[in-house]
C-alpha cells in the first residue's frame, strides 16, 4: 500500500480530470497517458510512470519511474493550476415532476393568513419557472484567548432572499451538472431589483447569509461566552490582588520615605496604578469574543418550480403575490414578510398592502382596529391623553391646542390648565409587592372613564359585558429575542382565537391582548411588577398557566417555540429573551413601576 494516499489521489485524480488515462498499478507503478497539450504545459513526456513510495525505501524505484513527493516540480505545477481554478459550482435538480393538479386548492389549504383571505386571480395560470438556491460555505473563526474554526454552510432562497433549512434538500435532491430544463425562464428575485445571477443580487444575498450564519452560531457562542467570562473573572481577580499588594507596599514606603525620596515613591506608585490599568485592559481584550466569517465558496442550485398568482384580500386592502409550489419537498413555500424579509406563517395584511409577522406590526389603532406594519409606522400616532395608538384615519386634532387625541378623550388634551388630563393610575407601593406577585392582574394601569348618565347606565354595562368563556384546542408560545417580546396564540380549530403579548418595558411587564372579548378583556392594558432574576421566569410561567385556565386549555397542550430570523424552532420550555434576564433592566422596571400613581 502507498504510504501517502492523499498525494496519490490528488495527482492521479487531476490527471483524470484533465483527460489523462491512468492504468491500474503494477508493482507500485502507475502508468499514465497525458494529453499532448497538458504534457507540453507541464513540461513532461505524455507517457509517465509515477511511483508514490517514500524516497529512501529500498526497491521502490523501478526503471524510469518518477518518484512523486511533496515539493516535486510536477506536484508544484498541478497545485498552481488548482489554485487558479474557482471552487464555486453550479448544479441542477432534474428528477422532478412539474404537474400539480388543483394547485390553487392546495395553496388555499396550506397558507394561513391571520386577517385576510386568498382569492384566485382571473386569467392567472400556473407557470413553470427555474428557481435557485445558493449554498454559501463560510469558515467561521471564533477568536478569544484561543481560536476555533468550523465550516458553516448556509442555504438561501435566491428569489425570496431568506434562509432555508438544508436537511430536506440535501436528503432529497440529486445534483446534476447539466440543466435538463433549459426551456424554462428564470424567476426574478422578489426582494431586490436585479437579474437573477447579477453581482448586485448575489452580494446582497451574501449579506443576508452572513446574518443567518451569526444567528445559527448563537447557541454555540453562549457556552463559550460563559467560559470566557469565568476565566476573565479569575484573571482580573488575580491581577487586582497582585497590584493591590504592590500599591499597599508602595504606600507604606511613601509614608516612611524622607522628603527627598517622596517624589520618587509617588512616581513609582503612579506607575503601578498605570500598569494595573494597562494589564486589566489587556486581559479584557484577551477574553473578548470575536467572530469572523470568511466565504470559502458557493454553489448555485437551479430547480424548477410551479408558481401561481393569487389575490390576498381583506375589507380595506388587496395585494397580489406569487405563491410557489416546490416539487422537490412537495410543499407550498410560505409567504415572505415585507418588513423583516423572512418567511413565516400566519402573516397579517397591512392596510397599505404589506404582509408582516405579528412582531413586525405597529400597534393597532384602538378606534378603527386598522393594522399597520412597521414600514407604515408613520400612519400610527399616540393619543396625548392616554398614550394609546391611534391611526391617521381615526385621530382627532384639537382646534385649540393642535394636540392629537382619540375620540374618547376629545377636549381633554388641554383640560388640566392647558395641559393634557392624564389618565388615572393605581398607586403601587413596595409594600404591596407580595400581593402583586400573587394576584394575576395586580398593577393594572386603568384609564380614566367618564361617569355614565343614569339613562345610559344599562347600555354602558351591556357594552363592556364579558362574553361567554371560549375554549381553545392548544396554545403556541413564541419567544422572539429580536423583538424582546413573548407571544402566545390560542388556537381553536386551526383558527387564531386570541393573541396575547408580554413586553418588559421601563415601567414593568406590559400586556397586550387581542381576543374575542375586545375591550372587555381583563388582561389587556395591565402592567405587572417584574420579579427578581430567577423569579421572573416563574412569573411568566404563571401568566401562561392563567391563559390556559382562561381558555380551558390543558397545560400539556402548550407548545414553546424560539424564533430566530423569522423561523421558529421547538424548545422544551419557555426561554426568556436576554433583556428579560438583565438585572439592571429589571431593577429600572421595578423602580419605575413603584413610581406609578
N, C-alpha and C positions, 0 to 999 in steps of 0.2 A: 504493500500500500504506500502511496506517496506520503511524504511527511508533511506537506503543506497543501492541503486540498483547496484552500481559498485562492491561492495564486494560480493553481491549475485551473480551477473553474473560471477565474477571471480571464485568463489568456485564451483558453480553448473556447469559452463562450463567446468572446468577442470575435475570434476568428470565424466562428459560425455566423455571427451577426453580419459581418462584412461580406459574407458569401463564400467563405472557405469550406473545404471538405476536410473533416477530421476522422481518421481511421481509428478503430479500436486499438488500444495499446497492446504492444507485444514486447515483453521483457522490459517494461517500464518506459518504452519509447512511443511517443505519439507522432505519427506521420500526418502532415498537414499540407494540403494543396491550396495556396492562396491565389486569388485573382491577380492578374498581372499588374493592374493599376495600384492595388493595395501593396503588393510586393515592392513596386517601384517607390511608392510613398514612404514605406518603412525602410527602404534601402537594403532589402534582403532578397534571397532567391525565392521563387514561387514555391518550391518544394522544401519543406522544413521538417526536421526531426527534433522534437522537443523532449528533454529529459528534466523532470521536476524534482529529482532526488537532491538531497543536500550535498553541497560541494564538500569533498573530502571523504565521502562514503566510497568504499572500495568496490570496484567493479560496476559502477553505475554509469560510466560514460562508455558508450559503445560506438565505435566508428566515428562518423561525422555528426553525431547527435549534439545539439546545442543545449548546454546546461542552463536552464532558466532559473533565475533567482532575483530577489529584490535588488534593484539598482542596475540590472541588466539594461543595455540600451533599448532592446526591443520592448521590455516592460515599461520603460520610461516613455517611449513613443506612444504606446497604447494608452497609458494613463493620461498623457497630454491630450489625446483625442477625446477621451471620455470626459475630461473636464470641460472641453469646449461644447459638449452636447448639453442640451437642456434636459432637466429632469422632469419637466411638465409633460402631461399627456392628455389626449382626448379619446374618449370611449363612447360607445353607444350601446343601448339596450334594445335588442331587436326581437327577442322572443315574446312579443306581446300581441294580444288581440285587441283591436280598436273598435269592437262592437259592444254597445251597451244599450239594449232595448229599454225604453221607458226611462231615459236619463233624467228628465225633469222630475218624475215621481221619486226617483232615488235621491235627487238633490233636496227636494222638499222634505223628505223624511230625515235626511242626515243633518241638515242645518237647523240650528236652534237660535232664534233671534228673540231678544228679551222684550222689545217694544214695537216690533214690525213683523210683516209677513212677506213671503215670497209670492210673486205672480209671474206667469210666463210673458215673454215679450212677443208681440205679434210678428210673425215672419222670421223669428230667430230660429236657426237650425244648429245642430251640433257641428263643431269644427274639429278636424284632426290637425293638430299642430305639434311642432317639435319644441319641447321644453327642456330646460337644462338644470342640472345640479352641479355645484362646484365644491370639490373637496379640497380644503386648504390644510396642508400639513405644517404645523408650527413646531419649532423647537422651543419649548418653554423652559427658561432658566430661572430657578428660584434661588436668589442670592441673599446671603446674610453673612454670618461668620464662616459658612460653608456654601458650596454651590451644588444644586441638584438640577439635573436636566431630564426632561421627559418629552416624548413625541406625542403631540396632541392633534388629532385630526378633527376638523370642524366642517360639517356639511351645511351648505347654504343653498336655498332655493333662489336661483338667479332671477327668475321672473317675479317672484314675490318679495325677495330681499330679506328673508328671515331664515333662522336656523332650523334644521330638521333633524330628527333622530335618525342615526345611520344604521341602527341594528337591523331593521326590516329590509332596508335597501341592500345592505351587504349580504343578507341571507337569501334574498330572492333574486337578485339581479345577476345576469350573466353578461359580462362586459366584452364587447367586440370592438375591434379597431376600425371596422368598416360600417358605414351607415346604410342600412337597407331601406330607410325611409327618406331618401333624397328628394322625393317629390313633395314632402311636407315643408311648409314655410315655418320659420322660427317665430315663436311668440315673443312679443316685445315686453320688456320689463314694465311693470305697472307702478313701481315705486320711484322711478327716476326716468328722466327723458334721455334716451340714447339707444344706440344699436346694441344688440344682444352681446356681442363679443368685443365691444369697444373698450379701450383703456379706461375711459371715464366710468363706465358701469362696473368693471372689474375692480377698479381702485376703491370705489365707494362700497362695493360688496366686501372688499378686504377689510375696510374699517369696521363694518358690522361684524365680520367674522372675528376680529380681534376682541371686540366687546363680548361676544359669545364665549370665546376661549377663556377670558378672565372670569366670567360667571361660572363656567364649568370648573375652573380651578379653585373656586372659593371653598368647597368642602375640604380640599387638601391643605389649604392655607390656614384654616382655623387651628388645627392641631399644631402645625408648625409655628404659628404665631404665639401660641401659648407656651411652647417650649422655649422660644426666643425670649419671651418676657420673663420666664423663670430664670434663665441664665443671665439676662440683663440685670435683674434684681440682685442676683448673687454677686455679680462683678461690681455693680455700683456700691453695694454694701461693703465689699472688701476695700474698694478704693476710698470710700468715705472714711471708713475706720482707720485706714493707713494714714491718710492726710490729716485726720483729726489728731492722731498721735503726734505727727510731725509738728502740727500747729501748736499743740499744747507745750511740747518741748521747746519750740522757738519762743513762745510767750514767756515761759519760765526764764529762759536765758535773757530775754529782753528786760524783764523786771530786775534781774540781778546785774545787768551789764552797766558798766560805767558810762559816763556821758560821751566819751569819745568812741565807744563801741555801739551806742544805741542806734545810730544811723545805719550801721552795717546790719544789725539784727533786724531792724524794721524792714530793710530791703529784702533780707532773707525771708521774712515772714510773708511779705507781698509776693515773692517769687513762689513760695509754697502754695499760696492760695491761687495764683495764676496757673501754676502747673496742675493743681487739682481740677480746675475748671476745664483745662485742655484735655486731661485724661478722661473726665466724665463725658465730654463731647465726643472723644474718640470711641469710647465704649458704646455710646448711643448710636454712633454711625456704624459701628461693627455689627450691632444686632438689628439694624434697620432692615426690614424685609423689602426686597425689590424683586419685581417680576419683569423679565424681558422676554418678548416674543419675537422670534425670528422665523420668517416664512421660508420653509425649505423648498416646497414645490406645491403645485396644484394640479388637479385633474378636473377636466370639464366633461361631464357625462350627459349625453343627449338621450332623451327618451320621449317617445310620442305619447300624447295625452289627448283626451277629449275635453272641450270646453263648451259652455252654453251661456248665452247672455240672458240674465233674468232681471226682473224688477224687484226692488226691495222698497216696500211702501208702508207708510203709516198715515194717519189723518192729515198731517201737515207737511210731509216731506216724502220725496221719492228719489231713488238713486238706482242706477244700473251697475251691475257687477258681472264680470266673467267668472263663472264657477267652473272649477276644473275637476275632472274625474281622472284618477290615477289608475291605469290598468295594471300596474305592477303590484301595488299594495291593495288594489280593489277598494279604494276609499274615495269619498268626496273630500277634497282638500278644504280645510277650514278657511273662512274669510279672514282678511288681514285688517288689523286695527289701523286706522288712518293717523292716529296720534303717535303710538309707540312703534309702529311698523311690524309688530309681531302677530302671529296667527292666534286665533282663540275662538272659543265657542261662547254662545250667549251674549253676543255683541249688541250694543244699543245703536239705534239710528238717531243721529243728531238732527236738530231742526234745520241745519244747513247742509244735510246730505252726507255727513261723515259717519263712518262706522267706528265705534270705540268700545274698549273694555269698560267695565264699571269703574275701575280705578283710574281710567283716563277721562272721566267725565268731570265737568264743572258741577258745582252744587245746583240742584234742581230748583227751579223757581217755586216759591211757596204759594203763589197765587194761581198761575195757569198750569203748573206742572210741566212746562216745556223742558226738554232735555237738550243740553248743550255739552259739547266736548271741550277739552282744554284748548283746542285750536280756536274755539269761539268764546273764550273766556271773557272777551270784551263785551259780549252780549249780556252778561250777568253782572249786576252790581249788588250792593247790600243796602238794606234799609237803615237809615240814620238812627232810628229809634231802637229797633230790636236786633239789628245786625244780621237778619236773615237774608238769604239770597233772593233777589228779585230781578227778573229779566227786563229788557228794554220795552217789551210789549205791555208789561203789567205795572211798571213803576209809575209813581205819581210824583211830579216835580212841583214843589210848593212855589206859588207865585210870589210869596212874600220874602222867603229866605233862600229860595232856589235849592233847597236840600231835597234829597230823594228819599221817599218812604214807600212802604207797601200801603195798600188800601186800608188795612186795619188801623194803621197809625197815622192816618191823614190828619194834618193840622197839629200833630204832637211834636213836630220837628222843631218848633220854637216855643213850646208851651211852658218851659221852665226858665222864665226870664230871658227869653230869646235863644235859649239852648234846647237841644232835644230832651224830651222827657224820657229818660232811660227806663227800661222795664225793671220791675222789682225783682230782686233775687233773694233767695233764702240765705240767712246768716248762718254760716257754718263755723263752729269754733273747734279748736284742737281737742277739747274735752269730749266732743261728740264723735271722735274717731272710731271707737268701738261700735257705736250704732251705725255709722256709715258703712263699715266693713260688713256688718251683719245683715243689714237691710238691703234688699236688691236695688231699690230705687232711691236711696238716700242721696241728698246733694243735688237734686234737680234744680235747675235754674228756670223758674216759671215766668212766662211773660205776663205782664200786667194786662188784665182784661177789664173792659168796662162792665159795670153792673147792668144787667138787662132790666128793662122795664117790666112791670107786672104782666102786661098783656103779651110780652114776648118771652116770658119765662119758660113756658111749656115748649115753645118752638126751639129755644136755645138748648134745653135739656135733650130734646129729641135729636138735635143736630150732633151732639157730642156723645150720644149713647154708644156704648161699646158693642159691636156686632157679636153674634154668637162665635164661640171659640172655633177656629178652623183646625183641621188636623193635617199634619204633614206626613209624608212617607219616610223621608230621610233629610238630613241636614249636611251640607257641604261647607266646610270652614277653610278659607284660603288665607294664608299669611303672605303679604306682599312686602318684602324688605325694601323695595324701591320706593313705594308709596308710604311705607312705615305704618300700614293700617292692617286691620284684621276684618275680613268679610265673612259673613255667614248667610247662606242661602237655604231657605226652607222650600223643599221640593214636594209637590203633590201631583201625582200622575204626569210626571215629566214636565211639569209647568212650575215656574217660579212663583211661590206663594208669598214670600216675604224676603226682604234683603235687609240685614242689619250690619252696621259697620261700627267699629270702635277705633278711635284715634287718640293717641296720647298727645294732647296739646299742652300749652303752657299753663292752662287753668285746670288740667286734670284729664280724665278719660272721657272724651266726648262720645256720645252715642247718637247715631242717626238711624232711622228705620223707615223703610218704605214697605207698607203691608196693606192688607185689606181693611185695617181699622182706620187708616188715613189719620186725621187729626186726633182721633180718639185713642191713638196708640199711647200707652203709658210708658213706653221706653224711649220714644223719640224726644230729643232735647235735653236729656239728663247729662249731667257731668258728675263723675264719680271721683272721689279722692283716691289716688293710686296708693297702694300699699308699699311696704318696704321690699327691696330686692327680690328675695325668693317668694314673697307673698303675692307679688303682682301676677305671677303665673297662676297661682291658686285662685286669685280674684277673677282672672279671665275664664278659667275653667268653670267657676261658679256662674258667671254670666251665661256661658253656653248651656250649662245644665238648666238654668232658668228659662232659656229659649226652648229647650227640649220640653220642659213642663208646660210652657205656654201653648205649644203646638202639639203636645201629646206624642212626641217622638221618643222612642227608647234611646238611651244613651249609646247603646251598642250600634245604632244606626247613624252615628255621627262620623263622617269621614273627614280627615285632615289632609290638606294639600299645602305645599310650599311653592311659591311662584318664583320662577327665575326667567327673566327676559320674556315674559308673556306666556311661558309654558309651565304647566303645573305638574308637580311630582308628588306621589303619595308619600306621606310620612306617618309614623305610628301614633304620634301625639301632637298636640299644639306646640308650634315653635314661634316664639315671640320675635319681632324684629329687633335689631340691635339697639335702636333708640329706646325701646321699652326697658331694656336691661341696664341702661346707663344710670348710675346712682345720682349723678349731677342733674340729669333731666328730671328724674323722679322727685328730687328734693325741690327743684324750682316749681314743678307742677303742684306739689303739696302746699308750698308756701303761698302760691297764687290762689289756690283753691280756698285756703283759710282766710284770704282777704275778701272773698266774695260776700257781698251783703245783699 
